[in-house]
Each structure stands twice: as structure tokens, then as C-alpha cells.
Amino acid sequence: MQGHRFLTGAARRPYRLTVLALTGLAVLLLVYPLVRMFWDFEIDNTEGWNAFLQLRAIAGLPIYDTGSPYFFNNYPPLSFYLVGALSKLVGDVNLAGRLVSFAATLSLCGSVAAIVRSSGGSRLDSLFAATTCALFFACLLTDHIGKNNPQMLAHALVTGGFAVHLREGPAVRRAALSALLFAAGILVKHSLVPLLLVVSFDVLRRGPHPARIAFFGTGTAIAALAGGLLWWLAGPVFFQQLLASRIWDITRAFLFTVEIMGQFQAPLALVGLGLVVARRTRPAALVLAYLLLSLAVGAFFLGGSGTDLNVFFDVFIALSIGAGLLIHLAPFPRLLPVLALTVNAGVMFYAPAALGRMGVELLGELAGRQTMFHDDVAYLRAIEGKALCQSHLLCLRAGKPAFYDPINMLQAMAMGRLPADTLTGMLRRHEIAVVELVDPPKHMEDDNPGALVPPARWQDFQDEVFPVLLQEYELDRVSLSGRFYRPKKGS
């Protein structure tokens, strides 16, 4: 595959116009998450969960012994301290986390471009790769950009490590910096292992001896230092919570993998085939290995209860890099515009809906959501006693302490780490003054006995919680944040 390096200016014009048009669409779609960051309502319930821990980190409080036996932290610590420190400048911890997420997305796209450029691609090829990455996230994964969650920061760090690994320069310095970025990424989110494994194998196979020492020595030193520090500060509870088991279902892994990959079938087929054909070139072989390993790891993780499509972000990043390499190595230069559009076929299909959503929300929906959220905060703040919030940011804004973590509590009870009746017991004793739920109760009559039904996409509470809740509590409010239940009087 000779690529299109010698394509004349006139012949490149359709490809250039296609890339510029796609870039313009990406910039337009990024306006929505950029604007949304500054409105005060919850994007999803991971925001408040992270904010609670970020506030504890900046206050010098333990972030693994949270003061409640029902609120857990199963993430590494780095993001909580980084965002917490930034909040001192920004003035609000949730906004600080959102800013970090948005900036990390832009940095991630920049690293994708740098990888393609260092692999021999032109500036236009690297722009196309970065644009494809931006379009995947801004169009198909909008709610993961600019929200207070460490995922995008972690990807930006490890993808930056890959970019450093491939660029030119002194081998020892590159190896040490690459290892540092990988270590930082793992200290933000520990499950981002595919790219680390690919680069580690490449260093072992191709790196000069001093670079191997620098890469593995730096990584080992940081891991030992971080592990020792965490053991000293948090003890075994950090490792217990980080490695806590959860429900795993092969049916869930299969069904949701097929569903999520449906949006990306065009780039998977086209980029995957292109990388297979070009596998004898080093960058393409590494990206192909990254793509395949990410698919396997993502499918496995998706079988775990409470996981979502974010476990496939490595796949989407690998496809973005691969798209740039495919364009760079394509032997049919005049087909480049067709290839560029085909890679982004899913984006083209969903872009009208994404633009429509952006228009509706920017023309008043965001303001309305903020007003309703603040009404819910005022309602909750006026209630004395413990509050169980499925929307953690609601409890945070209302001044309620981090008391109950539904996602991790469900896993703790299901896996036997806590009694199965922990929550139902609290409800029967009316220990909780108000319960806020987003999830609707499951109606058992909806499923015939023995019928094959897909597993729940998200489940934060056991099925038996809802009958007890309805028996002991009464519905007091229905609003943007869901349904609010208060103990029945006289019961």
C-alpha cells in the first residue's frame, strides 16, 4: 500500500473538502457539551458520586473510608485530587470535573492526530483521524463529554502515552515519559489496560535495551510508590474496593456488545479490514492489536452488572486512529472522500438527531432543567434526616452527606459482602427520611415465567426493594429528578 502522498493538489481537493466539512460538523456538535457544562443539573448520577469524593480529597479526608458503610469508592485516587485541586480555582467541584472531561476529550483527539502524523500521515490525514474521534464522541457518545467523570481524562493520558511511544526523539526519554503517562492513566481508571499491554509488548519486542529499562523501570517505580502510599493512607480497604466482584452475565455481554457495535459496524468493517491488509507495517499492526484487544476486553467488561458503553471507548479510539492510517495508506486516492464518509456512516445517520437535540436544549430546555433541578434541591434540603439519592448531585447540592451508593451496594449485597436485606431492613425501620429514585419499579407481571427476557441495561436496586418501599413509604413528589418517597405516617 503506497498511500496518497504524491496526489496532486487538484486531485486532493474533494478529500480536503470532505475532511473540512466533517471537521465543521464535529466543531458544531461539540458546542452542545461545551455549553451544557455551565448549567447546574445532573448529566448522570456518576457526577455527584465523583463530586462527593473530590470534595473529600481536597478537604484531606479519606476517600476510601467515606464515613458511611454504604458508600464505596472503586476507582483509583488520582482524578479526585486533580479535580479537587482545580475546584479551588473554578469555585465548584462539579464544574471543575466537567472542564477536565471536556479538555481531556480535546487532548485525546490531539493525541489521535499525533499518532497518525508520526506514522507518516499528512496533516490532512491526522486532522481526519482527530475529527473522526471527535465525531464519535460528540455525536454518538455526547453525554460522556464534559461531565464530571474521570473516563475521558484516563483515555487522554494513556493515548498520550501511545503518541509519545511512536514519535521521534531519544528512545530513553520517550520510554520514560510514555510509562509516566500510562501510569497516570491507570491511576485514574485502572481498567484501561489494552493500550498499555500493546505498547509494553512492542517495547519488549522492538525497543533498545536502555529504553526497555526506562519504560518498565519507570512504570514499576510509580506502581510501587503509588501502591505503598495507598496502603499507608488507606490500608487494605483500597484494594478490597478496587477489586470487589460484581454480577457477571454472558447473555448481557453478548446482547449489549452486539447492540453497541451496531452503531460502529461501518468503521469496524472498513478500518478492521484495512488494518489487516496493512498489518505488516508497524503502526497498523499495533493499532490492529489495540483494536482486537479492546474488543475482547470491552465485551468481557460489558457482562458485568452496572457497566455501560464506556467500556468500549478504547475500541472507538482505536477505530479513529485506524481510520487515519487507512486513509494514509489507501492505494486508491480518488476514493478517499468515499472512505472518509463511510468510516463516519454512523455519525451521518445520527447527526440530524444530535443536532435536533442540541437545538431544543440550547433554545430553552437547559434553562428549564436547571430550574426544575434547583426546585428539587430546595425540596430535599427542607427535609431533615437521611436521604437516599439515586441522583448523587441532588444530595450534594441539598447538603446531604454521601450515605448510600446504589450501584456498588447492589453488587455488595448480591455477592454476599453485605446482607441481602441491608436496604430493605432500613426501609422497614424507616431509617431513611426520603428516597429519591430514577429507576422505575419492575412489574413482575410483565414477564411470563420461563420467558426469555434480556437482562436489565441498568439496575441499581434489587427487585424486592420496590414492594417494601411501596409498603412502607408513600410517593411525595414527582419531578425532573425522579420520584421522592417519604415514610408513611403511622406505619
N, C-alpha and C positions, 0 to 999 in steps of 0.2 A: 504494500500500500504506500504510494508515493505522496499522497496528500495533495494539497492545492496551493503550495507555497508560491508557485510561479504563475498563478492565474492572473490574467491582465486586469487592469482596473475596471474596464467596461464589463468584463465577464463577472467580476465580483460584485457589481452594483446591486443586482437582485438579492444576493445573500446579505450584503451590508444593510440594505433597506429592511429586510426581514428581521435581522437582529435588532436594528434600531427600533422597529415597531414593537417587537417583543419587549425590549427594554423599557419603552414608554409605557406599555401595559403594566409591567412589573412596578414601575415607579408609581403609577396611578393606584394600583392595588395596595401598595404599602402605605398610602395616605391614611387608609381606614385604621389599621392598628396603631399608627403614629398618633392620630388624633384621639383615638379611644383611650390611650394611656392616661390622659389627663382628666378623665371623667371618673367620679368616685362611685363605682359599683363593682360587684364581683364578676369577673370574667368566668372563672370556675372556682371550685372550692379548694383547689390547691393554693390559691393566692393567700387566703387568710392563714392556712396551715403554715406556709413559709414565713409569713409576716410575724406570727407568734414566735417562731424560733429565731428569726432575725433580730427581733427586739430583745429576746433573752441573750443572744450572743453579744450585742453591743452593750448590754447592761452588765456584762460579766457574769451572768447566771448560767448554770449548766444547761446544755441543750439536749442532753440525753436523759437526764433525770429532771423531767419537766415540772415536778411538783404534783402531778396527777398520775395515778397508776393506770389511767385510761387514755393517756395521750402519749403517743410514741413518735420517735424520730428514727426512720430507717434510711437516712441519707448521710453521706459524708459531710464534714463540717464547713468546708471552705466557703461555699456560697453564702452561708448565713452570716459569716463575719465580713465578707466583702460587701454584701448589700447593706448590712447593718452599719458599716463604716460610711458608705455612701449616703445613707439616710441622714447622717449628721449634716451633710451639705444640702441635700434636697429638701429636708424637712418632713418627709413622710416615707416610712419604710416600704409601703406597698408601691408607691410611685418609683422609689429607687430601684426596686426589683424589676419593675416594668421597663425602666430605662435601660437597665443592664441587659434584659432579654432582647430588646429591640437593637441595641448596639451590637450585641453578640450575633444577631442574625445578619447584620451588615458585614461584620467581621468574617463570619462563616462564608458568605458569598465572595468576599475578597480572597479568602484562602482557596476557595474552589478555582477562582480565576488564576491565582498564582500557581497552582498545581498544573493547570493546563498550559500556562505560559512557560513554566520551567520544563515541561515535557516537549517543547518545540512548537507549540501552537502559536498562532498570531495573536495580536491584541484583540482582533475581532473574535477569534475563536474563544479566547479567555473571557471576553465580555459575554459571549453567548452562554458559556458554562455558568458564569455568575448569574446571568439573567434567568436561566433555567432553574437554578437553585432558588432564586428569589420568587419566581412564579410558582414553583411547587408549594412553597410555604405561604406566600401571600394569597394565593387563590384557593388552594386545596386544604391548607392547614392553618387558616387565618387565626384561629383562637389560640394558637401556640406562639404567636409573635407578640411581643410587647405585653406579656402577662408575667406576674411575679412568680416565676418558676425557674429553677436552675438549668433546665434541659438545654436551652439554646446556648447558654454560657459554656456548658460542658462540651457540646459539639464544636463550638468555636475554638476552644482550646485544643482538643485532640486533632481537629482538622488542620489547625495551625501547625501542630507538630508534624503532620504529614507533609505540609507545604515546605517546612524547614528541611525535612529529610530529603526532599527532592531537589532543592535549589542548589546552585553552585556556591562554592566557598570552602573554607578549611573544614575538612571532614570531622575533626575532633570537636571543633566549636559547634558545628551543625548538630552533631550527635548529642552533645550535652544539652543544647537548647531544645532539641526535639524531645528528649527524655523529660526535661523540665515541664514542657507544655503537656505532654501526655500525663505526667504525674499530677499536674494541677487539674486536668480534666477529670481524672479518676477520683480526685479528692472533692470534686463537685458532684459527680454521679458515677458510681462505681460499676455500673453495668455496661459502660461504653468500651467494651474490650475488642471488638473486631479489628479496628484500625491499629490498635496497639499490637495485636498479635501479628498482623500482616507486616508492619514495619519492623517488629522485633525479629521476625524470620528473615526479612530482607537484610537487616544489619548482620545477622549471623552468617548469612549465605554470601553476601557480597561486600560487606564493609571491611575496610582495612582494620588490622588488629587494634591500633590506637582508638579508632572510632568505636569499636565494639566495647572496649574498656570504658570509654567516656559515656556511651549510651547506657549500658547496663549498670555501670558504677553509679552514675547519677540517679538512675531510677531506683536502684537498690538503696542508696543512701537516703533518698527522700522517703521511700516507703518505710524504712526502718525508723527514721526520725519521726515521721507522722504517726506510725503505729505506736511507738514508745510514748510520744506526747499524749496521744489519745488514751492510752492505757493509764497513764499517770493522772490525767484530768478526769476521765470518765469511768475508768475501770472496765470490767468485762461487759457492762451494760451496752456500750457502743457496739461491740462485736455481736452481742446477742440480738440487738435490734436490727443491725445491718443485715444479718444473715437469717433473720426469722423466716420460717417456712410459711407458705401460703397454699391455698387450694389450687390444684393444677388439673386441667381437664383437656384431654386430647381433642375432643369434639370442639371445644371452644377455640383451641389453637387452629384447627383446620378451617372452621367456618369463617372466623374473623380474618384469618390470613387471606383467604380467597376473596372476601368482601373488600378488604383494604387494597389488595393488589389489583382489583378491578379498575381502580382509578388510574393505575400506572402500567396498564398492560402494554400500551404502545411503546413507552420508553424501555420497559423491561425487554420486550421482544427485539426492538431495534438496537438499543445500546448493548444489550446482552450478546446479541449475535455479532455486533461489530467488535466487541472486546474479545470474543472467542477467536474471531478471524485474526485480530491483531495481537494475540496473546504472546507472540514471540518478542514483541517489543516490551522493554521493562516497565514503563509506566502503565501500559494497558494490562499487562499481566498482574501488576499489583492492584489495580483498580478492579479487575475481574475477581481476584481473590477476595478483596474487600466486599464486593457486591454479593458474592456467593455466601461468604461467612455471615454477612449482615442478614441475609435472607434466613439462614438457618437459625441464627441466634434470635432474630425477631420473632420467627414462628414459634420457637420454644417459649420465649417470654410471654407471648400472647396467650398461651394456655393458662397463665397464672391469673387468678381472680383479681380484678381491680386494675389490670393493665389496659392500655389503650394503644391507638395507632402510633404513639410516640416511640414505641419500641422498634418501629421501622424507619425512624429518621435516618439512621445510618444507610439504609437502602436508598432513600431519596437523595442523600448527599452523594453516594457512590454513582447513582444514575446521572446526577448533574455533572460530575467530573467526567464520567464516561461519555456523556453527550458532547462535551468539548473535545475530547480525544477522538470521538467518532468523526466529527466534522473536520478536525485537523488531518486525519488520516484517510478521509474518504477519497477513493480513486475516481469519482465522478463529480468533478467540481460544479458542473452546471445543475446538479441535483441538490446542492447544499440548501437552498431555501426550502425544498420539499422535506429534506431530512430535519431541518430545524423546526418546521411546523409539525411534523409527525411526532417528534420527540415530545412536543408540548400539546399533543392532541387532547389529552385530558384537561389541560388548562383551557384550551379553546372551547371545550364543551361546557365547562363550569364557569368560565369568566362572566357570561351575562348574569348568572345568578349572584356571583360575588359582587359585581358592580351594582346590581339592583339592591342588594343588602346594604352596601356602602351608602348608596343614595338615600335609602329610607332612614338609616340610622343617623347620618350626618344632618338630615333635614328635620330632626326633632326627636327621634327615638332615643338617642343617647341622653338628651336632657330629661326626657320622661323617665327613663330607667334610673337616672341618678336621683330624681325627686322621690320616686317610689322606694328606692333603697334607703334613702335618708328617713322616710316615714317609718320603715321597718326598724331602723336603728333606734329611733325615738321610742317606738312601741316597746322594743326589747329592753332598752335602758330603764324604762319605768317599772319593770318587773324585778322584784327582789328575789334573790336566791340563785341557784344553779341553773344554767341554761345549756341545753344540748343543741348545738347548731350544726346542721349538715353544711351550711354555708359559713365557713370559719371567719371570713372577713366581717360578716354581720356581727358575730360575737365580739370580735376585736374592736370594731367601731363603737359598739354599745358598752365597752368597758368590762365585758365579761371575761373571766380567765379561761385559758385553754383547759377545758375539762374533759372532753370526750372526742376521740378521733375515730369516726365511724369505720373508715376503710380498714385501718390496722386493727381495730378492736374486733371487727368481724372475723378477720383471719386468726387473731389470738384465740377467740372462743371456738372457731371451727377446728383449729389444730390442737386444741386441748391445753393451750398455755394459760387460759383463764377458764373458769366455769362457764358452761354454756348459758346459764341463766343470769349472768352478771347484769346485763342491761334490763332484762325483764324483771329481775328482782328489784332493781332500783325504781322501775316504773310502778310496780305493785306497792312499794313502800312510799311512793310519792316523794322520792328524794330529789327529783328534778322539777324545778318550778315551771319551766317552759321548754317544749320540744319543738324545734323547727325542722321540717322535713322538706326536701325537694322530691325525693323518690315517691312515686305513688305506691300505695299498698297493693300487694299481689292478691288477686281474687282467685282462690283455689278452684272455684267452679269453672274458670276459664280453660283449664287443662283437664282433658279426659284422662282417667287413669290408664297408664300404659302408652299414652300418645307420645310420639317423638316430637319434642319441642326444643328449639335452640336454647342454649344457655343464656342467662341474662347478660346483656352487654356490660352493665354496671350494677353492682349490688353492694350497698353499704350496711344493710341490716338483715338479720335473719328473718325468715318468713313469719316465725312465731312472735316477733316483736309487735307486729301490727294488730293482731287480735287483743293482745294485752294493752296496747296503747289505747285502742278504741274502748276497751272495757273500763280502764282507769282514768282516762283523760277525755276531754271534750275539745272540739275544734273551736278555737277562739278567734282566729284571723286567717284569711287567705289573701296573699299578696304576691308581688314580684318574687320574693324570696321563698315562696312555697306556702306551706300550711303550718300554723302555730297551734300547739295543743297545750292546754292547761289542765291541772288535776281537777277531777270532778268534785264539786262541793259535797261534803257529807259522805263521801265514799271512803 
